Amino acid sequence: DFTRGVKSALSERIAAEFKIPEQQILLSEGSEDMLKQAVHCHLGAGGKMLCPAQSWWYYQKVAEEVSAVTVNYSLRDARDTFSYDADEIIKLCRQHSPRILLIASPNNPTGNSMPDSMLAGIMKSTGDCVVIVDEAYWGFNGETNDQVASLIAKHDRLLVLRTFSKYYALAGVRIGFAVVGKKLERLAKFASRY
């Protein structure tokens, strides 16, 4: 497939599904691997990553691997559900100037998702930080991919992580992928070493 200028038949198929150029698809050994590569690529010692407090413990651990600092933002607890607080996230971004803003949607373990309109609003206020949307649990809150192409087209520092492990129940094959904005070519070069 390199002779045709594409990474693989899988990356080509994913690109067609998302209606974006194949060059903006990165493959990995599960979405955890791509998350780790993105954090290692964009964070360094003392760099900050903003992520949800009520979420997966691994986010903080992978930041610690590069001696980075994790700043947590809390989800709103509204009795029977949780939700993201865009104003709080924007305030913390301005206060801490993180290199990475991480959003889990749907979030594990709370199950809440961030609406696309909220994500778009946050992206306008995050400066030059890389925004990672971990959608490992995509499919449990809807099955559309339509919003990803428009978000990636508008926000060139956005990285959307997906995996075949959860919704497709293919954990044993360890295939994850990322849809990346155009300004994340550094990650594409970093990830191609693996």
Buried (B, 14 or more C-beta within 10 A) or exposed (E): EEEEEBBEEBBBEBBEEBEBEBBBBBBBBBBBBBBBBBBBBBBEEEBBBBBBEBBBEEBBEBBEEBEBBBBBBEBEEEEEEBBBBBEEBBEBBEEBBBBBBBBBBBBBEBEBBBEBEBBBBBBEEBEEBBBBBBBBBBEEEEEEBEBBBEBBBEBBBBBBBBBBBBBEEEEEEBBBBBBBBBEBEEBBEBBEEE
